[in-house]
């Protein structure tokens, strides 16, 4: 963990639960504009058995 001067903790991950449309490809990463330079956020998925590496969808 990385500690900031104000005592808050900086983490390299955030775990969330989402409802997704399984007919659409899963996102691998997302670009977010944050002031001076863009930030790329990578997504990792749990409890999904197989994801097609070509189309990004949960396999059929």
N, C-alpha and C positions, 0 to 999 in steps of 0.2 A: 504494500500500500504506500501511496505517496501522500504525505501530509502537507497541506498548504499552511501559510503563516497564520491564517485566521482559525486554524484548528479543524477545518473540514477535510474530508478524505477524498482524494481523487482515485477513481477506479478506471480500469481499462475495459470494463464490460458493464452491461445493464441487462438484467433478465426480465423479460416481459412475456405476458401471455396474450396472444392475438387470435382473432378469428379471421381466417383467410379464405379466399375463393380458390379452391383446388383446381379449377379449370384454367387458371392463369399461371404463368411461370413465376417461380419464387425469385425474389430479388437476392442477388449476391452482395451488392453494395449500393449505397446511395450517396450522392454528392449533396452536401449542405453548404450553402453560402453563409459564412460566419465572419462578417466584418472584412478583414484584410485579405484572407485567402480561404479557398474552399476546403472543407473537411470531408473526407470519404469515410463513411461508416460501413463496416462489413457486417453481414448478417450470418448467423449460424443457427441451424434449426435442430431441435431435439425431437426425438420420438418419431421421426419420419424415416421409414425403412430404406426407401430407394428414391433418389431424385435423378431424373434423366440429365446427363451432363451436356446434351445437345440442345434440348429445348427448355430446360429448367423446370419442367413440370414434375409433379409426383407421378411415378411411373404407373402405367396402366396394366 
